[in-house]
Amino acid sequence: MGTAVLLDIRDRQFPQDAVDEAVSMLHWVDATFSVFRPDSEISRIARGEMSVTDADLKVQVVLSTCETLRHDTAQAFDHYHAGDLDPSGYVKGWAVEQAARILTGSGIDSFLVSAGGDIVSRGVPSDGEVWKVGIRDPRDANATLGTVNLVDNAVATSGLYERGDHIRRTRAGGMVPASVSIVGPDLGIADALATAVFASGVEDIGWLSTFPEYDLITVTSGHRILRSRTAPFTSTASAI
């Protein structure tokens, strides 16, 4: 789906077949969910050539979850864009989360999986350390505004600086985010929430309180950093 994936495994020994299985699963996700492939199940469903009930069970589960997220975010997250089915705002994070579960299920304890701005961590990189993920300055690809500390956690970031204007904004005016990061236990959910906040802006996100395990870190278009009080962010920022 146009994203390179990095697997950083710190176990001294690990089963290579688990890595191969995780990579194969990611290729399957691309073949099944990509809106850029006319033969994918998502594209066929969008064209009316396949019903959801005839699709792979994982496709059915993903689309059902997207409907739930649409409801729970007051439609700030929407897997339809101009009437076209596109669950990418959830699927990328979900896919990386599935890859992490394959690795964990094989007994691999310490690793990080990264797909662009979507990152899952398990364990720690070394004794006494945590995984540190930089939050990029939206104005400067070579600068960071701080780091998120991850231990058995995930972070997803939505913004326009990598892929251009690919997120439909649902609200004009107000405090517009330049980037939105969500930290929480499930990367698929974090990915969807980051997309939702980015689309709707940061002034009308009361629904986010219904996701108490997820923290917000956002950089506004005015270059102000806002974050949840419990967000594991190391730079000084205003709390919301």
C-alpha positions in Angstrom: 0.0 0.0 0.0 2.9 2.3 -0.8 4.6 2.0 2.6 8.0 0.4 3.5 7.9 -1.8 6.7 10.8 -2.1 9.1 11.2 -5.0 11.5 13.7 -4.3 14.2 14.1 -7.5 16.3 16.4 -7.5 19.3 16.1 -11.1 20.5 19.5 -12.8 20.1 17.8 -15.8 18.4 14.4 -15.9 16.8 12.5 -18.2 14.3 13.0 -16.9 10.8 9.8 -18.6 9.7 7.8 -16.2 12.0 9.4 -13.2 10.2 8.5 -14.8 6.9 4.9 -15.4 8.0 4.6 -11.8 9.2 6.0 -10.5 5.9 3.6 -12.8 3.9 0.7 -11.5 5.9 1.6 -7.9 5.1 1.7 -8.8 1.4 -1.7 -10.4 1.7 -3.1 -7.3 3.3 -1.8 -5.2 0.4 -3.4 -7.7 -2.2 -6.7 -7.8 -0.3 -7.2 -4.2 1.0 -5.4 -1.9 -1.4 -7.7 0.6 -3.1 -5.0 1.0 -5.8 -5.3 -2.6 -6.9 -8.4 -3.2 -9.1 -8.4 -7.0 -8.2 -8.3 -6.5 -4.4 -11.4 -7.5 -2.5 -11.9 -4.0 -1.2 -11.9 -2.7 -4.8 -14.3 -5.4 -5.9 -16.7 -4.6 -3.0 -16.5 -0.9 -3.8 -17.5 -1.6 -7.4 -20.4 -3.8 -6.3 -18.8 -7.0 -7.8 -18.5 -8.7 -4.4 -20.7 -8.5 -1.3 -19.1 -8.0 2.1 -20.6 -11.4 3.3 -18.7 -13.1 0.4 -15.4 -11.5 1.3 -12.6 -13.0 3.5 -13.6 -13.1 7.1 -10.8 -10.7 8.0 -12.3 -8.2 5.5 -15.6 -8.5 7.2 -14.1 -8.0 10.6 -12.2 -4.9 9.5 -15.2 -3.3 7.8 -17.3 -4.0 10.9 -14.6 -2.4 13.1 -14.5 0.6 10.8 -18.3 1.0 11.2 -17.9 0.9 15.0 -15.1 3.5 14.9 -17.2 5.7 12.6 -20.0 5.7 15.2 -17.7 6.1 18.3 -15.9 9.1 16.8 -19.1 10.9 15.8 -18.2 10.2 12.1 -14.8 11.9 12.4 -13.3 8.6 11.2 -15.0 7.6 8.0 -14.0 4.6 5.8 -15.8 6.2 2.9 -14.4 9.1 1.0 -16.7 10.9 -1.5 -18.8 7.7 -1.4 -15.9 5.4 -2.2 -14.9 2.6 0.2 -11.4 3.2 1.6 -10.6 1.6 5.0 -6.9 2.6 4.7 -7.1 4.8 7.8 -7.6 1.7 9.9 -6.1 -1.1 7.8 -2.4 0.0 7.8 -2.2 0.1 11.6 -4.3 -3.1 11.9 -1.9 -4.9 9.5 1.2 -3.9 11.5 -0.6 -5.0 14.7 -1.3 -8.4 13.1 2.4 -8.7 12.1 3.4 -8.0 15.7 1.0 -10.6 17.0 2.6 -13.2 14.7 6.0 -12.4 16.0 4.9 -12.4 19.7 3.0 -15.7 19.1 6.2 -17.3 17.9 8.0 -16.3 21.1 9.8 -13.2 19.9 10.0 -10.8 22.9 11.7 -7.6 21.9 11.0 -5.9 18.6 9.6 -2.9 16.9 7.6 -2.9 13.7 7.3 0.4 11.8 5.3 1.3 8.7 5.7 5.0 8.1 4.1 6.8 11.0 2.6 3.6 12.4 4.8 1.8 15.0 4.2 -1.2 17.4 6.7 -2.1 20.1 7.1 -5.1 22.2 9.5 -5.5 25.1 12.6 -3.2 25.3 15.5 -2.8 22.9 18.0 -3.5 25.8 18.2 -3.6 29.5 17.2 -0.4 31.2 16.1 1.2 27.9 12.7 1.8 26.2 11.9 2.3 22.5 12.1 6.0 21.6 10.1 7.2 18.7 10.7 10.7 17.4 7.8 13.1 16.6 8.8 14.9 13.5 8.6 18.6 13.0 6.0 19.0 10.2 8.1 21.9 8.8 11.4 20.1 8.8 12.0 16.5 7.8 15.4 16.5 9.6 14.0 17.8 13.0 12.0 16.3 15.8 9.9 18.0 18.4 10.4 15.3 21.1 10.1 11.6 21.6 7.5 9.1 22.6 8.6 6.4 25.0 7.1 3.0 24.0 7.0 -0.3 26.0 4.5 -2.8 24.7 2.6 0.0 23.1 1.9 1.6 19.7 1.9 5.1 18.1 0.2 6.2 14.9 0.8 9.6 13.2 -1.4 11.3 10.6 -0.2 14.3 8.7 0.3 15.7 5.2 4.0 16.0 5.1 4.7 12.5 3.7 1.9 11.7 1.3 0.3 15.1 0.6 -3.3 15.9 1.0 -4.8 12.4 1.3 -7.0 12.9 4.3 -10.4 14.5 3.9 -10.9 17.2 6.5 -14.4 17.3 8.0 -14.2 20.7 9.6 -12.9 24.0 8.3 -11.4 26.7 10.5 -10.5 26.4 14.2 -7.3 24.9 15.4 -6.0 22.9 12.5 -3.5 20.2 13.2 -0.3 19.8 11.1 0.2 16.3 12.5 -1.6 14.1 15.0 -0.1 11.2 17.0 -2.1 8.7 19.1 -0.4 6.4 21.6 -2.2 3.3 22.8 -2.3 -0.4 23.1 -3.7 -1.3 19.6 -2.2 0.2 16.5 -5.2 -0.2 14.3 -7.4 1.8 16.7 -4.6 4.4 17.2 -4.3 4.8 13.4 -8.0 5.4 13.1 -8.1 7.8 15.9 -5.1 9.8 14.5 -6.9 10.0 11.2 -10.1 11.1 12.9 -8.5 13.9 14.9 -6.6 15.1 11.9 -9.7 15.2 9.8 -11.9 16.9 12.4 -9.4 19.2 14.1 -8.6 19.4 17.8 -11.5 21.6 19.1 -14.3 19.1 18.8 -13.0 15.7 19.9 -15.0 15.1 23.0 -15.5 11.6 21.7 -11.8 10.9 22.4 -12.6 10.6 26.1 -14.4 7.3 25.3 -10.9 5.9 24.4 -9.2 6.3 27.8 -6.3 4.1 27.0 -5.2 6.3 24.1 -3.2 9.5 24.4 -3.0 12.5 22.0 0.0 14.4 20.8 -0.7 17.0 18.1 1.3 19.8 16.4 -1.0 22.6 15.2 -0.6 24.5 12.0 0.6 27.4 14.3 3.4 25.1 15.5 1.9 24.7 19.0 2.3 21.3 20.7 -0.7 19.9 22.5 -0.9 16.6 24.4 -2.9 14.6 26.8 -1.6 14.9 30.3 -0.7 11.2 30.4 1.0 11.1 27.0 4.6 9.5 27.3 6.1 12.5 25.5 9.5 13.9 26.6 9.3 17.4 25.3 7.6 20.4 27.1 4.1 20.8 25.8 0.8 22.3 26.8 -1.7 19.9 28.3 -5.3 19.6 27.1 
